[in-house]
């Protein structure tokens, strides 16, 4: 597409998105769809808001029409451009027939002129509506002040209904199979070469805290940041001093509690952040520890705790399992093992692993060139070899965990805290499934 056409298309696309939001989403958010309020003064304000909405609807329809025309005109522009290049390079090639064809194509472009004129008018309309929208917050505040207790309760019930519907939609969006990993997003560079960082993996959760645990050997200090932005800036944090030191980097935060492997043991500890106390601890029967069966990078990574859409998991191995990766689903309150699977995959050959939707994905290395090349499906007790590459930017991953709430991978890579977005092939559940 030519530069002028591209600019026009971009502007029209932006106008389409803005007008669509203003004409459809805005009335729903303020509860104006099908709602009649007759208190004195309030109805006039609502009419004002609805007038803005209606104007934006008209603008939205016209913008959509113009955008379609601009897109259809693109092919004509390419044809005309090609013929003009031929004519300029070889004027003799432009015979009367060719000249007439070129003239016809140019004629077909003439209707674009009134579209551009209308665009100028619409741009002025946008400026006028922008001034009206600036006063919209004051209008809404006035409506809120004049709404009585009954209206407030009605609005609250409407919000609760929307939350219920949203949760229902999330449930219908079924679990998926991992098909791709994005380029890395470096959030921060801090700490030593090894460590772990995480947010709460519980679904649903409004907890925005971030936790960081530097090192893999006898650590006890956990830093808690209020938000991701605070973590990025290294500010607004508090310190938790764990009663027992940790081993490895396979920690996870689930529903406000930290689950970690106690140093020089196969004991799992559940530490509650708000009460700053250990709620429960339990031995993971037969699990190797103290670098008996670590990942390929070592680091006392014998026991790796993780969470996904299906709950809390432990990945480890035992002597009876000949060093192959074992998956156990844990009960979050008691840490009791609910079910166990033997994947048949040697843990020392794995760089890292993580769970998504009940499937364990294993990387073949912690170094540069690593890829996700093994998947074990707990729902069918089957496995397959995969070939999902990802960019190991800093060449030494010592922690890789999936967060089902955010649908991203958290990694600690050579002193860098890095995120990866994931692509899942999803199947929508219907009521008959």
Secondary structure by P-SEA (a helix, b strand, c coil): ccaaaaaaaaaaaaaaaaaaaaacaaaaaaccccccccccaaaaaaaaaaaaaaaaaaaaaaaaaaaaaaaaaaaaaaaaaaaaaaaaaccccccaaaaaaaaaaaaaacaaaaaaaaaaaaaaaaaaaaaaaaaaaaaaaaaaaaccaaaaaaaaaaaaaaaaaaaaaaaaccccccccccccccccccccccccccccccccccccbbbbbcccccccbbbbbccaaaaaaccbbbbbbbcbbbccccccccccbbbbbcccccbbbbbbccccccccccccccccccccccccccccccccccccccccccccccccccccbbbbbbccccccccccccccccccccccccccccbbbbbccccccccccbbbbccccbbbbbbbbbbcccccccbbbbbccccbbbbbccccbbbbbbbbbbbbbcccc
